[in-house]
Amino acid sequence: MKTIYFDNNATTKMAEEVLEQMKPLFCELYGNPSSMHTFGGQIGIRIRQAREQVASLLGCEPSEIIFTSGGTESDNAAIKGALAAQPHRRKIITTRVEHPAVLTVCRELESHGYAVVELGVDKYGRLDLAELEEQIDDDTALVTIMYANNETGVMFPIDKITELTADRGVVFHTDGVQVVGKIPLNLARSNIDLLSLSGHKLHGPKGVGVLYVRKGTRMSPFIVGGHQEAGRRAGTENVPSIVGLGKACELAAGNIKQENDKVKYLRDKLEKAILEKCPDSMLNGDKENRLPNTANISFEYIEGEAILLMLDKYGICASSGSACTSGSLEPSHVLRAMGVPFTAAHGSIRFSLSRYNTEEEVDYTIEKMPPIVNHLRELSPFVAK
Amino acid sequence: MWEYTDKLKEHFFNPRNVGEIKHPDGVGEVGSLACGDALRLTFKLDESGRIKDAKFKTFGCASAIATSSVLTEMIKGLTLDEAAEVTNKDIADYLGGLPEQKMHCSVMGREALEAAIENYKGGGKKKHELHGNVVCTCFGVTDKEIERVIHENNLTTVDEVTNYCKAGGGCGGCRGEIEKIVEKIQGDKVKEIPVTVPRRAGKLTNIHKIQLIQQTINEQIRPALRTHGGNIELIDVEGNKVVVAFRGMCAQCRLTEFTMKDVVEAKLKEFVSDELFVEEDKDSAQQSHNHRE
């Protein structure tokens, strides 16, 4: 059975070109870039090249790129590093819909005495910027707000948000894991101080990521014990993955517009058809300000895990904000923060596409979805015959 | 991904006895949309009082659907007395086992069966009622129900109770109470496992006491509130009186709010000092929610 992969916000297929670049770095060019000999030293060039490739995609300087072990480390390093550098300020502002890599860190810091403000969102998943402005005060050390939500794809108005933080001289971090490679960025022209990204979300390898640190941003290192990454992140470089990530960024930068137009076309087709063909289904999130690849749809009266397993039978991979899929008993914190009724939150399905998806796959899914929904509704006690 | 048995998957993809019996002898309804799973069971008896036919309708995950399906198969041909003996463990065993976190699906099956039998005995009029006092307000689970799953499945921890009947899986405010129920029933067994005696400090200085109170709030109380968009702030400590303020509780957690003061007090007594008591700060009680509706 062919796999139809619509779960690209969870992780992506690594590009074949990326693997090709990585291959020689395991058994042939295995030297340590910190070594004095040519054999190791030549690896440094590869890392420099990767750093340039990342910088080019982000529109920043190579010196502003720190390689990490992934999105979660980048988020940890950004938040804790920025706070450690300004010990006199004790307040963090974030949102209720952040990825756990940010939210859990903030809540942990709260138990260490930081004041944490979690901004709410409206039913479309949008922030109230007036509330943010009100919350920023002289005690605020950091504002950390994701660029785009992993569950709904809703994008926050980062330009407007960073106008507020820059005006007040407050450090701004954004979890950019879901936008990099999907939306063109020009960090040099933005007011973003810190941005996290993850390799495996943009067809790069797992276990590698980046923290962008704008020049002049005061940061304490999160991992110490070596001089690597200019003393900002110790530890021997994960050379193959860093080189792979560089290549992935180069590929993403290549035709970001063209590819995402195609992805958006496929997403829109899938979403429109499902909403039309399945009664009592609705879109979660802000239809206008969204990633081009994500569709989060709720099906009333049926449960997400059951839908996923039915899809799985046809080789279709998606995800759900239902409680049952996570092992917890409550549905997605993002949908709950948006006030999506429990009835709809339990039956939410996220389709997240990538450049490797085809129109045939979308058509196939459009064909399979309505019978699955009908079948489960026939089982549901909440649907009258 | 859950590890489901082949039998479970088979029943999920090809559920038996789906639907509703017209003019049933007994109807059992449990669960709700809000809880994430719900089951409506109907049955019809033959002349000899055995279950002739049973049908179900279920909203829920794969294991909820599969447990409902096997339940209808299991009870066909049984007398009501025999059916009343079916435990959630029987249902789970019939499927070749369920993942621990999905055991509540088998409990839901047994509850629906029980409700349907009750309904029959009440002349088809009786609706399912909660027995006992509600302990878990998030999922509406009573002390009687918790006691029952502990007995039937020989549970010894709060997490197990949550897996079996969801109690304690929401805001977590009732976990202390569940622990007491577990201890009451499994007293001897629980004692076999070394139980940590609260490590209270000896005589506390004022500074040390306030630090411990803050630490207890941070570690033991706030995380549960945060999951529901709420928060707690330590306002003041005067002698043994601890003044706190609750923030931004959502409408759904209103119920919990009433008991929150007791939960906080219990935690502070456990971790800091037996003599502490809690008061809610009246001035800050009127503050608005921290999320918009």
Contacts between the chains, C-beta under 8 A, distances in Angstrom:
chain1	res1	chain2	res2	distance
A	96	B	229	6.5
A	96	B	291	6.3
A	107	B	222	7.8
A	107	B	223	6.9
A	107	B	226	5.8
A	110	B	218	7.2
A	110	B	222	6.9
A	111	B	218	3.6
A	111	B	219	6.0
A	111	B	222	6.7
A	111	B	223	7.9
A	112	B	218	7.7
A	117	B	290	7.8
A	118	B	229	7.6
A	118	B	290	6.9
A	120	B	229	7.4
A	120	B	290	6.3
A	120	B	291	3.0
A	120	B	292	5.2
A	121	B	291	7.7
A	121	B	292	7.9
A	122	B	292	6.0
A	128	B	292	7.1
A	301	B	33	7.4
A	301	B	59	6.3
A	302	B	59	6.6
A	303	B	36	6.6
A	303	B	37	6.9
A	303	B	59	6.1
A	303	B	60	5.1
A	303	B	61	5.3
A	303	B	64	7.4
A	304	B	61	7.8
A	305	B	2	7.9
A	305	B	61	3.8
A	305	B	62	6.0
A	306	B	12	7.4
A	306	B	60	7.0
A	306	B	61	5.5
A	306	B	62	5.4
A	306	B	64	7.9
A	306	B	65	6.2
A	309	B	9	7.9
A	309	B	12	6.6
A	309	B	62	4.9
A	310	B	13	7.9
A	313	B	13	6.9
A	322	B	36	7.0
A	322	B	61	7.3
A	323	B	36	4.8
A	324	B	36	6.3
A	324	B	37	7.8
A	324	B	60	7.3
A	324	B	61	3.7
A	324	B	64	7.9
A	324	B	102	7.9
A	325	B	61	7.8
A	327	B	101	5.0
A	328	B	169	7.1
A	329	B	36	7.0
A	329	B	139	7.2
A	329	B	162	7.3
A	329	B	166	5.4
A	329	B	169	3.6
A	329	B	170	6.6
A	330	B	169	7.3
A	330	B	170	6.3
A	330	B	227	7.6
A	331	B	36	7.0
A	333	B	227	7.6
A	337	B	229	7.2
A	337	B	291	6.5
A	339	B	293	6.2
A	342	B	33	6.1
A	342	B	34	4.3
A	342	B	36	7.5
A	343	B	33	4.4
A	343	B	34	7.4
A	346	B	33	7.2
A	346	B	36	4.9
A	378	B	18	6.6
A	379	B	15	6.4
A	379	B	18	5.7
A	379	B	57	6.0
A	379	B	58	5.6
A	379	B	59	7.6
A	379	B	65	6.1
A	380	B	57	6.3
A	380	B	58	7.1
A	380	B	59	4.5
A	381	B	29	7.3
A	381	B	38	5.8
A	381	B	39	7.0
A	381	B	40	3.9
A	381	B	57	3.8
A	381	B	58	6.8
A	381	B	59	5.9
A	382	B	33	6.2
A	382	B	38	7.2
A	382	B	59	5.7
